Amino acid sequence: MVDRGLQESNLGLILDNGGFQFTNTFFVYTSGEIGPYFVNSEVVVKSPNAYHHAIESLKHAVLYEIGLDNFDVISGGESRDWIFSNHLSTHLEIRKPLRVLYKENARVFGVDVKGKRVLHVSDLNNEGSSARDLWAPSIKRDGGEIKYYLSYVDRLEKGVKVLGDLGISRHAIVPLDETAWNKMLELGRVDREVYRNIRERAENQDSWGLKMLRGESGLKTLGELLENPKTKDKADKVLSYYCNLDEELIEFFIGKKVKI
């Protein structure tokens, strides 16, 4: 259940500290998938008051949604998770030991998790690949189990299904649902074209991406990424992710004399 008060107040903190970027074309995400907005939840550290409110909001979710008695350890993954997980572990009425997870070499430090129930605290739930490929296997390898996943922001995209398939209970302070986007439109933080793109993409991410890349503005943006040595790797990821567009894109870029 979403706490609308916490959702709205923390959404405001992210907006006020420059955590959102919007475009009428697209941004490239880690996997190569594209979308009309980008969010950085860690911007709350710019303001001590915002940071305090974010941690207190996570604390509220633990107390009233998850329950202090339902987990033994808090974990966080490299590196933005640590902004939230490390502080939360010491701000609960019953302090919880910490497990710190790295991406490479299965490196960890902190408490032993053998036989322990783990609450993983993250900055952002997006595609769920880190949870599936890194954090859950790391905890399981050492004899524990992630039972809960508490994100400061949840994009409500493919990570929702990933966590569900893993049998992990998902919670978030700022789920980017229709209520959140409607609030941003009401506040004038997004224009109607961006809002329409966001809502359309929410219906079917892949279809939206294909439509964007088949349009003039999307193709132009991809061409600019390809031409710039600093961003060509991002464009390559897009071409790999939307591989069924290869023939259309190749024909277009040959016509534009863009090297791919």
N, C-alpha and C positions, 0 to 999 in steps of 0.2 A: 504493500500500500504506500502511495506517494504522500509524503508530508508536503502539502502545497506551500505552506508558509516557508519551510526551509528551502524548497525548490526555488521559490521566487527570490528570496533574500540572497541566496548563493549565486543564482543566475545573475543578479544585479552586481554582485562583487566581481564576477568574471568579466562582465561587460565593462564595468567601470575601470578595470585594470587592463583593458585591451586584450582580453583573452580570445576574442572572436575576430576572424577575418572572413569577409564575404566577397564573392565575385559573381559576375553574370556569365562567366565561362566555367572554369574548373580549377581546382587544386588537385595535385597528385598525392595520394596517400601511400603509406609504406608498401603496400602490396602491389601498387600500380593501378588500383581502382581510383576513379576520379569522383569528385563531389564539389558542390558549390560553396562549401564553407570549411573552415579549419578552426579548431578550438584547442587552446592550451590552458588546462585547468591550473597549472602550477603558478600562474600569474598572481594568485592570491598572496604569495609571499612578498609581493611588492609593498603590501600594507600590513603592518602588525595587527591592526584591528580586523582586517579581512581574513588574515591567516588564523587568528584566534577564533573567529566565527566559524570558519571552515572546520577546524578541529572540533569545536563544540558541537557542530552539526553532525559530524561523524560519530561523536560520542553519544549523541541523542539516538542515532540510528542503532547503535550497539545496544543501548539500554532498553529501547522500546520496540525494536523490530527483531533483533537477534537474540539478545539475552546474555548476560555476563556468564551464566552458568553453562552455556551451550558450546563454549570453545575454551581451549587451554592456551593457545599461542597465537600471536599476531605475526603475519609475514608480510613482506613487501619486496617487490622486485626492482632490479636496476633499471633506471635510477630515479625516475620521477615518482614512483610509488613511495619512495622513502620519505618524501616531503610530508606525506600524510601518515604512513604506517608508524614511523619511528616516534612521532609525537603522540599519536593516539595511544600507544602502548603504555605511556606513563601518565595519561590524563584521565584514565578510567578510575571509578571508585575502588575497584579491585584491579590493581595494575597487572598487566599480562606480560609474560616474557616475549622476547622478540627473536624472530628468525629473519636474517637478511640474505636475500638471494641475488646472485649475479647471473648474467646471461652466458658468460663463457666459462668453459672448463668445470662446470657444475660446482663452482665455488660458492660456499656459504659460510656464514658465521652466526653465532648466537646460540640459542638454546637447542638442546636435543629435541627432536620432534617424534621420536619413536613412541607409537601408541597414543599420539596426541591429536586432538581435533583442532584444526587450524582455521583462523579467519584471515583471509588474504585481503589486504587493503591496497587499492590501486588509485592512481590519479584518473584513469580513463578506461572505460570498457569500450572497445571499438570492434575489431574483428575477432578477438578472443584467441589469437594465435599464441600470444605469450603465455596465457593461462594454460592452453592445451599442450604446447610444445616445450615449455620451460618450467613454469611455476608448479603446476600439479605434478609433473613427473619428478621434479626435485624433491618435493615433500614426500611423495610416495616412495621414492627410492630409499629414503631414510626412515621409513616406517610410520609416517604420519599420513594424514588425509586432510585436504582442504574441504571443509564443509560449507563455508560461507565466503562470498566474494562481495566486498563492499567497495564500490567505486564512488569517487567524488562526482565524476560526470559519467553518464552512460549515453552513448550515441544511439542506443537501441537499434543496432544494426546486426551484423552476423555474429557478434560476440554473444548475443542473447541465446541463440541456438547452441553455440559451442558450450557455454556454461551449463545449459540444460542437458546436453548430451553427456557432460561429465558428471551430472548429478549434483552440481554445486548450486546452492541457494544464492540467488543474485539480489543485491540491494544497491541503491544509489541515492545520493543526495540530490543531484541535478539530472534526472532523466530528460533527454531532449525529445520530449513528446509533443503532441499537438498543443498542449497547454503552454509549454515553454515557447514554442515558435509564435503562437498567437500573442503572447505577452511581448515578445520582441517586436512584433509588427505594431502592436498597440503603442509601444514606447518610441516607435520610429527608429529602432536600431537596425531593422532590415527594411529594404524597399519591397514593393509588391512583386517585382520580377524575381528577386532572390527568394522571397517567401514562396512564390509559386514553384520555383525550381526545387526548393527543399521539400515541399509537400509532395510534389510529383515523384521525386527520388525516393521518398519514404515508401511509396507504393511498390516500387520495383527498382532497386538500385542498378541492376545490370541493364535493364531496358533504358533507364535514364542515361546511363553512361554511353550506350551505343548511339542513342539519339543525339546526344551532345557531340560525339565524335564524328557523326555524319553531317553535322551542321557546319555552316561556314565559320562561325565564331570558334567552335571547338577545334576544327581543323587548323585554323589560324594559330590558336594557342599552342597546339601540339607542334606545329611547324616551328614556332618561335623557340620552344623547348629543345627541339632537335638541332636547331642551328647554333645554339649557345653551348659551348663545351662544358660549362658549369652545370647545365641542367639536362644534358643529353641522356644521362643515366636515368633520370626521371621519365623522360619520353620513352626510353627503351622498356621501362617497367610497364608503361601504359600499353605499348605495342604487344608486350608479352601477355598482359592480363586480358586484353581484348583481341586475342589472336584470331578470332573469326572475322575480324575486320581487315586482315592483312592485305587482301587483294585491293579493296577499296582505297585503303590508305596509301599503299605503294603507288597505285595509279595517280592518286592526287599529288603525292609529293614529287613524283617524277615530272608531272606537269608543271609543278612549281619550282622544279630544279633544286629541291631540298635533298641533301644527302641523308640517307637513312641507313 
